[in-house]
């Protein structure tokens, strides 16, 4: 089979390596299929270019994967138009966190032949068998399609238990000299960067988060180290972003990974997603020794009642202690705070602002964004039950027009008051960030002109 995997244009100058489709490319390649990558993300091809490309090049199948963002949804609509307009239209597959929870809506909107639900590695190979006439679609687990206009959803795809058996992403098929230019907190100019995963799933279930996997399946430390060593050797990688939902899934696992990294003498810098209830001095000290320079935390709210409603399994006391511990070890924390959940008020918003003003080390510009009930998450179904949202079409076509604007208002504020409150909060945060950067540059200038710093390389 000859398959085209489309990496959509995310309107970025330097793009995140498309790990999901890179894994799919790897299993296709290992099985002997021909895989071609269409990098709209890097070359910024107009959508009609894809139609022309499909007219010039024959493929058996074309695949696209998106998350549930407003931009990604609209991009998928345009890509779908381009695919459907091709004179030699291939079998069209879509997947990812966007289409998976609402397959009927996406099938009808995009005209796609099939939605992949859940992990795609085994599913992708079985779809290839159907296109070769070796099986029928109903025998493939983890997919949805329309048959005579009616939705067919097959049995759920069982999770891959040993994810060390999955081939690494097919890095060799991608323009890695572009992707390794990604800049992340506390990375050196000389360091090339790539994301990898340390495991799949999450041990927690926040009600605003949608994931296809239940539970958590870790990779072995040996498998992670082997992939990092390969990336260092073949692509001169010096900075790793652990892009899975939660590297700090427990204190025990975090310690085991760090001790393995230290023993292997990886000599890399890295960042990850963490949990503040596990952010204890001994754990953080070991993380720093192992090369960690940034931990991205899901704080979400500075109010115990709102945290409880979110099912965060965190308290404000744990959040404060974890952030103070992180800063005390010389590590940068990432501050993710959202506003507009059930129970949120102007007072809870202000607590988030004051927290950021007090603790942010300005390794990133951080603002506060509205809570969005993405299809598939518990909060999405709460919004429907409360009469605040009708269905997926209402969400994508009418409500979710921008990630920094309200999709659904769970508060007692009017939409106008909500946005004004958020504007004032973020104006404070933006001003504080740039004031701190101004002070940093003033200190640099004093060091240059007063101390005659010969290592200065320009403002």
N, C-alpha and C positions, 0 to 999 in steps of 0.2 A: 504493500500500500504506500502511496505517496501522500503525505499530509503536510498541510501548511498551518503553522501556529502563529496567530496574529498577536503581536504585542502592541496594544493600542497607545496612541499618543496621549500622554498625561499632561501635556503642556509644561513640561519641565526641561530645564537646560541639561542637567545631569540626572539620569534616571536610576531608580532602584532596580537591581537585578531581578528579573521576573522568575522567582524561584519555583512557583507552582507549575508553570508551563515548562520550565527547564527540567523538572522531574518527569513530566509526561514525555518530553522529548527523549529523555534518557531511556525510558522503558520501551518506547517505540524503536529507538535505534538498536537497543540490545536485542530486540525480537526480529531485527532484520528489515524493518520498514525504513523508508526514506523520509527524513524530516527536514523541512525548510522553515526557517524563521523569518517572519516578515516584521522588520523593526520600524514600525511607524513611530514608535516612541523616540527613536534617535534621529531619524531622517525627516520627521514631521511631514510625511507624505499627506497630501489632501486625500480625503476618503475616496474620491473617484479614481485615484491611482490604484487602489486595491482592485477595483473592477477591471481596470486595464491590465493589471498584473495577472489576475485570474483568467482573463481572455487570452493572454500570451502564454500562460503556463498551465498545464493540466495537472489537477490534483484530485485524488479520490475523496479527500476530506479536508475540511478547514475547521480550526478550533479557536475559540476566544474565551477568556476567563476574566470576570470582573468581580469587584467587591460591590457593596450596596450603596455606593455614594451617588449623589445627584449627578455629578459630572460623568461618572462612569456609566450610569444608566443612559444618559443622553449620547454618550460616545458609542455605546453598544448599538443604539438605534441607528446611528449613521453608518457604523460598520456593517450592520445587518442589511441596510439598504444597498450598500456597495456589493456585498456578497450575493444578494438575491438578484442584482442587476447583471451579474456575470453571464456571458453567453454559455459558458461551460461550468455552471454552478456546481461546486462539489457538495457532498454531504456536509451539512452545517451543524456543528456541535458547539454548545455553550455550557459554561460551568462557573463555579466559584460561589462565594457567599451571597452574591446578588441573586442569580436565578434559582439557586437550590431550594430556598424555602417557599417560593411561589412559582413553581415551574409552569403552570397553565398560563398565568399572566404573561410570562416571558416568552413562551412558545408562540402565543398568539400575537404578541407585539413584534417579535423579531422575525417570525417566519422560520425559525431554526427547526431542524429536524429532530433535535434531541437535547435534553438538559441532563448533564451529569450531576448527580447528587452524592455528596460525600467524597471520600478519597478517590482520585481518578486513575491511579496507576494500573490496577488490574482491570478496572472498567474500560479504560482506553483500549487495552489489548483485546478484550472481548468484543468491543464495538468493531474493531478491525476484522474480527472473524465473521461478524454479521455482514459486513460489506463484501467479504470474500465468498459469501453464500454458505458458510460453514455452520451457522446457527441463526436463530431468529431473535429479534430485539427483546421479546418477552422473556427470554432465558437469561438476559443480562441483568444482574442486580445493580441497584443504585442509579437508575435512569428514569426519565419521564419523557413521553412523546405523545403526540396526538394520533389517534387512529379513527378515521372517519369523523374527525372533528371532536372526538371525545378523549379526555385525558386518560392516559395509562401510566401508572406509577408502579414500577416493579418493586420487588422486595428490597429492603435496605441492604446496602453493600456492607458486609462484615468488615470490621476494621482490620488493618494489617497489624498483626500482633507484634512481630519483630521488625521494627522499622529500619534496623541495621541491614536488613536484606534488600531494601529498596536501593537501586543504583543511585549514585550521587547525581545531582543535576548535570545535564550535558553541557558543561561550561564551554567545551570546544566548539559548539555550534553558535555561540554568541560572541558579539564584539566586546570582549572583556576589557580592552583598553579604554573603552568608554565607561562601562559600569564601575570599574575600580576607581574612578575619579570621585565617587560619592564622598561628600564631606559630612561628618558626624561630630558630635561634641567631643572636644579635646583631642581630635585627630591632628597629627603633624602634617605639614604640607608635603613631606616626603613619603608619607604612608599611603599605600594603595589599600582600598577597602572592599570587602565583599560580605554580604549577609549569608549566614548558614543557620540551620536549625539544630537545636540540641534535643528536641523532643516534639511530640505532637499532642495537642490538647491542653487542658488546664484542670487543676484540681479544684478550682472554684467555679461558681456559677453566678456572676453578677447579672441582674435582670435586664440590663441594657445591652448585653453582649450576646451576639449570635455566633455559635460555632457549630460545625457539622459533626465534630467528634465528641464523644462522651468519654470522660476520664482522661488520664494522662499516660502517654507511652514514651518513656525516655529512650534516647539513643545511648549506647554504651560510651563511656569515656574514651575507650580505645578507638571506637569508630569515629568519634568527633575529632580526636587528635590526628588520626590518619588523614582525614579530609583537610584539616588545617595545614598539615605538613605538605600535602599535595599542592594546596593553594599557594603556600609560601614558595615552593620550589618552581612551580610552573607559571605563576602569575605575580610573584614577588609581593604577596599580600603581607601587610604589616599591621592591619587593623581589621578585626572581625566584629560584625554586628550580629549577635544572636537574635534572630528575628522571630523566633517562636513566641507564643503567648506568654510563657513564664519560665525562664531558666531557673529562677529561685522558687521552684515548686515545693521545696522543703529545705530546712537547714541541713539535713543529712546529705541530700543530693548536691546542694551547692558546695558543701565542704569536699565531698568526694571528687567533684569535677575540678575544683581549684587545686586540690592536692595532686591530681593526675596531671594537670597543666604544668604545675611547678616541677614535678618529677620528670616530665618529658622535655623540660627546658624549651618551651615553645617560643619564648621571647617575642610575644605579640601584645598589642593593646586590644582591648575589646570592650563592648558595651552590651547591655542586656535589659530585659524587662524583669522587674523585681517585685517583691512583696514586702511591705513595711513591717509586718509582724515577724518576718524572718530577718530583718535588718538589725542584727545584733553585733556588738563590737568585734567579737572573735571571728564571726563569719565575714564581716566587711573587711577586716584586716587581712584575712586570707585571700579574699577576692582581689584586693589591691595588689598583694604580693604576686598573684597569678596573672596580673596585667590589666585588670578591670579599671576603666577610667570614667565610666558613666553608667548609672543605673536609672532606668526609666520607670517611674512608679505610677501606678494608678491610684491616685489619692481620691479624686472625684468630688469629695465634699468634706467640709469641716464642721459637720453636725452629726451627732450620733444617731438621731432619729432618721435623717435622710440616708445615712450609711446603712442603717438597718433595713430601710425600705428597698434599697438597692441590692440587698443581700451581699454586701461587700465583705462581710466577715472581718471587719476592721472597726476600730474605735478611734476617736480623735486623739486620745492619749497614745495609742500605738503609732499613729501617723507622726505626731510631734516627736516622739522618742526615736522613731526610725530615721526621720530626716536629720535630727540632731546627731545621731550616731553616724550616719553617712557622711555628713560634713566634717565631723570630728576626725574621721579616718582619711580626710583629704580626697574623698570621692565626690563627683558631681551628681546630684540627684536631678531627675527629670520630673517636673511637676505637672501632672495631668489633672485638671479640675474642670468639672462641667457644672452647668447651672440649669435649673428648670425641671428637676425631678419632682415627683410627688413629695410634698413637704417643704420644698424650697421656698424661701422668701428673700426679700432684699437683705435681711439680716444675715441669712446664711451665705448669700453672695459676698457681703462685706467681710465675713470671716475668712472666706477664701482669698480675697484681695489682701487683707492684712497679713495672712499667713505667707503669701508670696512675697510681699514687701519685706517681711522679716527674714525669710530663709533663702530666697532665690539667689544663687551664686552667679546668675546671668551667663551660664554656659550656653543658654538658648534664650531666644525671645519667647516668653510664654504668655498666652492670653487665655481667657476662659471662654468656652464655647457652649452652645445650648446642648442639652440632652436630646438625642435623636433616637426614637424607637424604630430601629431598623427591622424590616420584616424578618420573622423567625425568632426574634428575641422575646423574652417574657413580657417586656414592657410594651412591645408592639401589640400583643394580644390584650394587655390591660387597656391600651388606648382604644382598641376596638370595643371592648366591653363597656368602657366609660362613654362611648358615643363620640369620642374625639377624632376618630379615624374610621373610615368605612372599610377599606381593603387596600391591596397592593397598588391598584390603579390610582386610588385617591392619594396614597403616599407619594408615588413617583411622579404622577402627572400634576398634582395640585399642591401638595404640602411640602415636600422635600425639594425646595428650589435652590438651596444653598446651605452648606454645612454650618455657616455662622449665623443663620437666621432660623427662627422657630419653625419646626415642622409640626409639632404638637405641643400645646401649652398645658402643662399639668399643674401650673401654679394658679394662685388667686389673682395674679396681676393681669391687666389687659395686655394684649400683644404689644401695643405701643409702649406702655410703661416697662414691660419686660425688656424690650430692645433698648430703651433709653437707659435703664439701669445697667444693662450689660455694656453699653457704650461708655458710660462714665467709669465703670470698673476697669475696662480695658484701656481707656485713656490714661488712668493712673499707672497701670502696669507698663504700658508702652513708654510713658515719660520716665518712669523709674529705671527702666532698662537702658534707655539712651543716655540718661543722666550718668548712670554708672559707667557706660562706655566712654563718655566724655571725660570723666574723672580718670579713667585708666589712661587715656591718651595724654592728658595733662601730665600725669606722672611719667609717662614715657618721654615726653618733651623735656621735662626737667632733668631726667636722667641723661638725655642726649646732650643738652646744652650746658648743664651745670657740671655733670660728671664726665662729659666728653666720651660718651658710650660709643666705642668704635664698632660694636656689633650691630648697631642700628641699621635697619634695612628699609626704611621708608614708612610713612604713615599710611 
